[in-house]
Amino acid sequence: MSDDGDFTGATTLEPTRRIEVFACDIDGCLAAAGHAAYDLPVLRRMADLNALSSVADEVPALTLVTGRPHAYLDAVSQVLGIELTMSFENGAGLATRRPYRAWLSRAAQEGRRDLDAFTALVGKTPTMTLQLGKVASLSVFPVGGHPYDELVTDIDAMIERNGFSLVTDPSTDCVNVLVPGVDKGSGFAWLLDELGVAPEAVAGIGDSVGDVPWLAQCGVSVAPANAVGEVKAAVTRVFEVPDVQAALAAYLWLVEENRRIQG
């Protein structure tokens, strides 16, 4: 992508109505996978655009749809200056930055007993470790070079053996363990209801299989070059640049499309 935001991508379906909200996944979209350092200059450009959304109709406002825990979501929302309600922990909760508030869905709260029991078992398993800070979902990472495919199999077997009412959602480098019926898709529908915005007025960017259900609800959906094949096959447009470069390119494209629609 050039400095003025030029980019190349797959065949594009043009939006047919103004996009009011741009929802972004974090890992793989706002940051490269593998806990890479954030590209702060690019994030600064996205934050500057988001600041314009309150005074310029052609600029969609940002929100976040992530599997990360609330504290992480809150920090990223501060970087980007997000004012809208956001979704965290794979749809288990919603949060706002100002006022500072976070709340869980009833289904997520009811499933915490099995999640707590599963957490205790992971603590006794040397090939697994948990992402700390989550309260209504879990993300399990392999330890010591344990093969990822075996991790998925091990977790599924652990759930079945103990009769837990939990489901797995494999991501790019971890396995999410969720309460049935609580995922990014259900969380996004809840988020839309909270925002009072039609799904047709929302654009979204995601990179992993768990993003497909919520991206399918968006009026416009995009993917970075690093997205998995299932996402690329499901979205409106695929960009040929990775993660946050694609997010910025998509943001600039949405602004231009809004200007076209508004004449």
Contacts in CASP RR format, 6 or more apart in sequence:
PFRMAT RR
TARGET T0000
AUTHOR 0000-0000-0000
METHOD contacts of the structure
MODEL  1
MSDDGDFTGATTLEPTRRIEVFACDIDGCLAAAGHAAYDLPVLRRMADLN
ALSSVADEVPALTLVTGRPHAYLDAVSQVLGIELTMSFENGAGLATRRPY
RAWLSRAAQEGRRDLDAFTALVGKTPTMTLQLGKVASLSVFPVGGHPYDE
LVTDIDAMIERNGFSLVTDPSTDCVNVLVPGVDKGSGFAWLLDELGVAPE
AVAGIGDSVGDVPWLAQCGVSVAPANAVGEVKAAVTRVFEVPDVQAALAA
YLWLVEENRRIQG
1 7 0 8 1.000
1 241 0 8 1.000
1 245 0 8 1.000
1 248 0 8 1.000
1 249 0 8 1.000
5 248 0 8 1.000
5 249 0 8 1.000
5 252 0 8 1.000
7 239 0 8 1.000
7 240 0 8 1.000
7 241 0 8 1.000
7 246 0 8 1.000
7 249 0 8 1.000
7 253 0 8 1.000
8 239 0 8 1.000
8 240 0 8 1.000
9 237 0 8 1.000
9 238 0 8 1.000
9 239 0 8 1.000
9 240 0 8 1.000
10 232 0 8 1.000
10 237 0 8 1.000
10 238 0 8 1.000
11 237 0 8 1.000
12 236 0 8 1.000
12 237 0 8 1.000
13 220 0 8 1.000
13 236 0 8 1.000
13 237 0 8 1.000
14 257 0 8 1.000
14 260 0 8 1.000
15 203 0 8 1.000
15 219 0 8 1.000
15 220 0 8 1.000
15 254 0 8 1.000
15 257 0 8 1.000
15 258 0 8 1.000
15 261 0 8 1.000
16 261 0 8 1.000
17 200 0 8 1.000
17 201 0 8 1.000
17 261 0 8 1.000
18 57 0 8 1.000
18 58 0 8 1.000
18 201 0 8 1.000
18 258 0 8 1.000
18 261 0 8 1.000
18 262 0 8 1.000
19 60 0 8 1.000
19 201 0 8 1.000
19 202 0 8 1.000
19 203 0 8 1.000
19 219 0 8 1.000
19 220 0 8 1.000
19 254 0 8 1.000
19 257 0 8 1.000
19 258 0 8 1.000
20 60 0 8 1.000
20 61 0 8 1.000
20 197 0 8 1.000
20 201 0 8 1.000
20 202 0 8 1.000
21 60 0 8 1.000
21 61 0 8 1.000
21 62 0 8 1.000
21 63 0 8 1.000
21 84 0 8 1.000
21 195 0 8 1.000
21 197 0 8 1.000
21 201 0 8 1.000
21 202 0 8 1.000
21 203 0 8 1.000
22 60 0 8 1.000
22 61 0 8 1.000
22 62 0 8 1.000
22 63 0 8 1.000
22 202 0 8 1.000
22 203 0 8 1.000
22 204 0 8 1.000
22 205 0 8 1.000
22 250 0 8 1.000
22 251 0 8 1.000
22 254 0 8 1.000
23 62 0 8 1.000
23 63 0 8 1.000
23 64 0 8 1.000
23 65 0 8 1.000
23 188 0 8 1.000
23 191 0 8 1.000
23 202 0 8 1.000
23 203 0 8 1.000
23 204 0 8 1.000
23 205 0 8 1.000
23 214 0 8 1.000
23 218 0 8 1.000
24 30 0 8 1.000
24 62 0 8 1.000
24 63 0 8 1.000
24 64 0 8 1.000
24 65 0 8 1.000
24 204 0 8 1.000
24 205 0 8 1.000
24 206 0 8 1.000
24 247 0 8 1.000
25 64 0 8 1.000
25 65 0 8 1.000
25 66 0 8 1.000
25 205 0 8 1.000
25 206 0 8 1.000
25 207 0 8 1.000
25 208 0 8 1.000
25 211 0 8 1.000
26 64 0 8 1.000
26 66 0 8 1.000
26 67 0 8 1.000
26 68 0 8 1.000
26 72 0 8 1.000
26 73 0 8 1.000
26 76 0 8 1.000
27 33 0 8 1.000
27 66 0 8 1.000
27 67 0 8 1.000
27 68 0 8 1.000
27 171 0 8 1.000
27 172 0 8 1.000
27 207 0 8 1.000
28 172 0 8 1.000
28 206 0 8 1.000
28 207 0 8 1.000
28 208 0 8 1.000
28 224 0 8 1.000
28 226 0 8 1.000
28 242 0 8 1.000
28 243 0 8 1.000
29 205 0 8 1.000
29 206 0 8 1.000
29 207 0 8 1.000
29 224 0 8 1.000
29 243 0 8 1.000
29 244 0 8 1.000
29 246 0 8 1.000
29 247 0 8 1.000
30 38 0 8 1.000
30 43 0 8 1.000
30 46 0 8 1.000
30 76 0 8 1.000
30 243 0 8 1.000
30 244 0 8 1.000
30 247 0 8 1.000
31 38 0 8 1.000
31 39 0 8 1.000
31 243 0 8 1.000
31 244 0 8 1.000
32 226 0 8 1.000
32 242 0 8 1.000
32 243 0 8 1.000
32 244 0 8 1.000
33 172 0 8 1.000
33 173 0 8 1.000
33 226 0 8 1.000
33 243 0 8 1.000
34 173 0 8 1.000
38 79 0 8 1.000
38 244 0 8 1.000
39 244 0 8 1.000
39 245 0 8 1.000
42 244 0 8 1.000
42 245 0 8 1.000
42 247 0 8 1.000
42 248 0 8 1.000
43 79 0 8 1.000
43 80 0 8 1.000
43 244 0 8 1.000
45 248 0 8 1.000
46 62 0 8 1.000
46 80 0 8 1.000
46 244 0 8 1.000
46 247 0 8 1.000
46 248 0 8 1.000
46 251 0 8 1.000
47 79 0 8 1.000
47 80 0 8 1.000
47 81 0 8 1.000
49 59 0 8 1.000
49 251 0 8 1.000
49 252 0 8 1.000
49 255 0 8 1.000
50 59 0 8 1.000
50 61 0 8 1.000
50 62 0 8 1.000
50 80 0 8 1.000
50 81 0 8 1.000
50 82 0 8 1.000
51 81 0 8 1.000
52 59 0 8 1.000
53 59 0 8 1.000
53 60 0 8 1.000
53 61 0 8 1.000
53 62 0 8 1.000
54 61 0 8 1.000
54 83 0 8 1.000
57 258 0 8 1.000
57 262 0 8 1.000
58 255 0 8 1.000
58 258 0 8 1.000
58 259 0 8 1.000
58 262 0 8 1.000
59 255 0 8 1.000
59 258 0 8 1.000
60 203 0 8 1.000
60 251 0 8 1.000
60 254 0 8 1.000
60 255 0 8 1.000
60 258 0 8 1.000
61 82 0 8 1.000
61 83 0 8 1.000
61 84 0 8 1.000
62 80 0 8 1.000
62 81 0 8 1.000
62 82 0 8 1.000
62 84 0 8 1.000
63 82 0 8 1.000
63 84 0 8 1.000
63 85 0 8 1.000
63 86 0 8 1.000
63 87 0 8 1.000
63 191 0 8 1.000
63 195 0 8 1.000
64 73 0 8 1.000
64 76 0 8 1.000
64 77 0 8 1.000
64 82 0 8 1.000
64 86 0 8 1.000
64 87 0 8 1.000
64 88 0 8 1.000
65 86 0 8 1.000
65 87 0 8 1.000
65 91 0 8 1.000
65 184 0 8 1.000
65 187 0 8 1.000
65 188 0 8 1.000
65 191 0 8 1.000
65 204 0 8 1.000
65 211 0 8 1.000
65 214 0 8 1.000
66 72 0 8 1.000
66 73 0 8 1.000
66 76 0 8 1.000
66 86 0 8 1.000
66 87 0 8 1.000
66 88 0 8 1.000
67 88 0 8 1.000
67 89 0 8 1.000
67 90 0 8 1.000
67 91 0 8 1.000
67 137 0 8 1.000
67 139 0 8 1.000
67 176 0 8 1.000
67 184 0 8 1.000
68 76 0 8 1.000
68 88 0 8 1.000
68 89 0 8 1.000
69 88 0 8 1.000
69 89 0 8 1.000
69 131 0 8 1.000
69 132 0 8 1.000
69 133 0 8 1.000
69 134 0 8 1.000
69 135 0 8 1.000
70 88 0 8 1.000
70 89 0 8 1.000
70 93 0 8 1.000
70 95 0 8 1.000
70 102 0 8 1.000
70 135 0 8 1.000
71 133 0 8 1.000
72 88 0 8 1.000
73 86 0 8 1.000
73 88 0 8 1.000
73 95 0 8 1.000
74 95 0 8 1.000
74 97 0 8 1.000
74 100 0 8 1.000
74 102 0 8 1.000
76 82 0 8 1.000
77 86 0 8 1.000
77 95 0 8 1.000
77 97 0 8 1.000
78 97 0 8 1.000
81 97 0 8 1.000
82 97 0 8 1.000
83 97 0 8 1.000
83 98 0 8 1.000
84 96 0 8 1.000
84 195 0 8 1.000
85 94 0 8 1.000
85 95 0 8 1.000
85 96 0 8 1.000
85 191 0 8 1.000
85 194 0 8 1.000
85 195 0 8 1.000
86 94 0 8 1.000
86 95 0 8 1.000
86 96 0 8 1.000
86 97 0 8 1.000
86 191 0 8 1.000
87 93 0 8 1.000
87 94 0 8 1.000
87 184 0 8 1.000
87 187 0 8 1.000
87 188 0 8 1.000
87 190 0 8 1.000
87 191 0 8 1.000
88 94 0 8 1.000
88 95 0 8 1.000
88 102 0 8 1.000
89 108 0 8 1.000
89 134 0 8 1.000
89 135 0 8 1.000
89 136 0 8 1.000
89 137 0 8 1.000
90 137 0 8 1.000
90 169 0 8 1.000
90 176 0 8 1.000
90 178 0 8 1.000
90 182 0 8 1.000
90 183 0 8 1.000
90 184 0 8 1.000
90 210 0 8 1.000
91 105 0 8 1.000
91 108 0 8 1.000
91 137 0 8 1.000
91 182 0 8 1.000
91 183 0 8 1.000
91 184 0 8 1.000
91 185 0 8 1.000
91 186 0 8 1.000
91 187 0 8 1.000
91 188 0 8 1.000
91 190 0 8 1.000
92 104 0 8 1.000
92 105 0 8 1.000
92 108 0 8 1.000
92 135 0 8 1.000
92 136 0 8 1.000
92 137 0 8 1.000
92 178 0 8 1.000
92 179 0 8 1.000
92 182 0 8 1.000
92 187 0 8 1.000
93 102 0 8 1.000
93 103 0 8 1.000
93 104 0 8 1.000
93 105 0 8 1.000
93 108 0 8 1.000
93 136 0 8 1.000
93 187 0 8 1.000
93 190 0 8 1.000
94 102 0 8 1.000
94 103 0 8 1.000
94 187 0 8 1.000
94 190 0 8 1.000
94 191 0 8 1.000
94 194 0 8 1.000
95 101 0 8 1.000
95 102 0 8 1.000
95 103 0 8 1.000
96 102 0 8 1.000
104 135 0 8 1.000
104 136 0 8 1.000
105 136 0 8 1.000
105 182 0 8 1.000
105 186 0 8 1.000
105 187 0 8 1.000
105 190 0 8 1.000
107 179 0 8 1.000
107 181 0 8 1.000
107 182 0 8 1.000
107 186 0 8 1.000
108 136 0 8 1.000
108 137 0 8 1.000
108 179 0 8 1.000
108 182 0 8 1.000
109 136 0 8 1.000
110 179 0 8 1.000
111 136 0 8 1.000
111 165 0 8 1.000
111 179 0 8 1.000
112 135 0 8 1.000
112 136 0 8 1.000
112 179 0 8 1.000
114 164 0 8 1.000
114 165 0 8 1.000
114 166 0 8 1.000
114 179 0 8 1.000
115 136 0 8 1.000
115 137 0 8 1.000
115 138 0 8 1.000
115 166 0 8 1.000
115 177 0 8 1.000
115 179 0 8 1.000
117 162 0 8 1.000
117 164 0 8 1.000
118 138 0 8 1.000
118 158 0 8 1.000
118 159 0 8 1.000
118 162 0 8 1.000
118 164 0 8 1.000
118 166 0 8 1.000
118 177 0 8 1.000
119 130 0 8 1.000
119 138 0 8 1.000
121 158 0 8 1.000
121 162 0 8 1.000
122 128 0 8 1.000
122 129 0 8 1.000
122 130 0 8 1.000
122 138 0 8 1.000
122 140 0 8 1.000
123 130 0 8 1.000
125 154 0 8 1.000
125 158 0 8 1.000
126 143 0 8 1.000
127 142 0 8 1.000
127 143 0 8 1.000
127 144 0 8 1.000
127 146 0 8 1.000
127 150 0 8 1.000
127 151 0 8 1.000
127 154 0 8 1.000
128 140 0 8 1.000
128 141 0 8 1.000
128 142 0 8 1.000
128 143 0 8 1.000
128 146 0 8 1.000
128 151 0 8 1.000
128 154 0 8 1.000
128 155 0 8 1.000
129 140 0 8 1.000
129 141 0 8 1.000
129 143 0 8 1.000
130 138 0 8 1.000
130 139 0 8 1.000
130 140 0 8 1.000
130 141 0 8 1.000
131 138 0 8 1.000
131 139 0 8 1.000
131 140 0 8 1.000
131 141 0 8 1.000
131 174 0 8 1.000
136 179 0 8 1.000
136 182 0 8 1.000
137 176 0 8 1.000
137 177 0 8 1.000
137 178 0 8 1.000
137 179 0 8 1.000
137 182 0 8 1.000
138 176 0 8 1.000
138 177 0 8 1.000
138 178 0 8 1.000
139 171 0 8 1.000
139 174 0 8 1.000
139 175 0 8 1.000
139 176 0 8 1.000
139 177 0 8 1.000
140 151 0 8 1.000
140 155 0 8 1.000
140 174 0 8 1.000
140 175 0 8 1.000
140 176 0 8 1.000
140 177 0 8 1.000
141 173 0 8 1.000
141 174 0 8 1.000
142 148 0 8 1.000
142 150 0 8 1.000
142 151 0 8 1.000
148 173 0 8 1.000
151 175 0 8 1.000
152 168 0 8 1.000
152 170 0 8 1.000
152 175 0 8 1.000
155 168 0 8 1.000
155 175 0 8 1.000
155 177 0 8 1.000
156 168 0 8 1.000
158 164 0 8 1.000
159 166 0 8 1.000
159 167 0 8 1.000
159 168 0 8 1.000
159 177 0 8 1.000
165 179 0 8 1.000
165 180 0 8 1.000
166 177 0 8 1.000
166 178 0 8 1.000
166 179 0 8 1.000
166 180 0 8 1.000
167 177 0 8 1.000
167 178 0 8 1.000
167 179 0 8 1.000
167 180 0 8 1.000
167 181 0 8 1.000
168 175 0 8 1.000
168 176 0 8 1.000
168 177 0 8 1.000
168 178 0 8 1.000
169 175 0 8 1.000
169 176 0 8 1.000
169 177 0 8 1.000
169 178 0 8 1.000
169 183 0 8 1.000
169 209 0 8 1.000
169 210 0 8 1.000
170 176 0 8 1.000
170 209 0 8 1.000
171 208 0 8 1.000
171 209 0 8 1.000
171 210 0 8 1.000
172 207 0 8 1.000
172 208 0 8 1.000
172 228 0 8 1.000
176 210 0 8 1.000
183 210 0 8 1.000
183 213 0 8 1.000
184 210 0 8 1.000
184 211 0 8 1.000
184 213 0 8 1.000
184 214 0 8 1.000
185 213 0 8 1.000
185 214 0 8 1.000
185 217 0 8 1.000
186 213 0 8 1.000
187 214 0 8 1.000
188 213 0 8 1.000
188 214 0 8 1.000
188 217 0 8 1.000
189 217 0 8 1.000
192 198 0 8 1.000
192 199 0 8 1.000
192 202 0 8 1.000
192 217 0 8 1.000
199 217 0 8 1.000
199 218 0 8 1.000
199 219 0 8 1.000
200 219 0 8 1.000
201 219 0 8 1.000
202 217 0 8 1.000
202 218 0 8 1.000
202 219 0 8 1.000
202 220 0 8 1.000
203 218 0 8 1.000
203 219 0 8 1.000
203 220 0 8 1.000
203 221 0 8 1.000
203 222 0 8 1.000
203 250 0 8 1.000
203 254 0 8 1.000
204 214 0 8 1.000
204 215 0 8 1.000
204 218 0 8 1.000
204 220 0 8 1.000
204 221 0 8 1.000
204 222 0 8 1.000
204 250 0 8 1.000
205 221 0 8 1.000
205 222 0 8 1.000
205 223 0 8 1.000
205 224 0 8 1.000
205 246 0 8 1.000
205 247 0 8 1.000
205 250 0 8 1.000
206 215 0 8 1.000
206 221 0 8 1.000
206 222 0 8 1.000
206 223 0 8 1.000
206 224 0 8 1.000
206 227 0 8 1.000
206 231 0 8 1.000
206 235 0 8 1.000
207 223 0 8 1.000
207 224 0 8 1.000
207 226 0 8 1.000
207 227 0 8 1.000
207 228 0 8 1.000
207 231 0 8 1.000
207 243 0 8 1.000
208 227 0 8 1.000
208 228 0 8 1.000
208 231 0 8 1.000
209 228 0 8 1.000
209 230 0 8 1.000
209 231 0 8 1.000
211 231 0 8 1.000
212 230 0 8 1.000
212 231 0 8 1.000
212 234 0 8 1.000
215 221 0 8 1.000
215 231 0 8 1.000
215 234 0 8 1.000
215 235 0 8 1.000
216 234 0 8 1.000
219 236 0 8 1.000
220 236 0 8 1.000
220 237 0 8 1.000
220 254 0 8 1.000
221 234 0 8 1.000
221 235 0 8 1.000
221 236 0 8 1.000
221 237 0 8 1.000
222 235 0 8 1.000
222 236 0 8 1.000
222 237 0 8 1.000
222 238 0 8 1.000
222 239 0 8 1.000
222 246 0 8 1.000
222 250 0 8 1.000
223 231 0 8 1.000
223 232 0 8 1.000
223 235 0 8 1.000
223 237 0 8 1.000
223 238 0 8 1.000
223 239 0 8 1.000
223 246 0 8 1.000
224 239 0 8 1.000
224 241 0 8 1.000
224 242 0 8 1.000
224 243 0 8 1.000
224 245 0 8 1.000
224 246 0 8 1.000
224 247 0 8 1.000
225 238 0 8 1.000
225 239 0 8 1.000
225 240 0 8 1.000
225 241 0 8 1.000
225 242 0 8 1.000
225 246 0 8 1.000
226 242 0 8 1.000
226 243 0 8 1.000
227 235 0 8 1.000
227 238 0 8 1.000
232 238 0 8 1.000
237 250 0 8 1.000
237 253 0 8 1.000
239 245 0 8 1.000
239 246 0 8 1.000
239 249 0 8 1.000
239 250 0 8 1.000
241 249 0 8 1.000
END
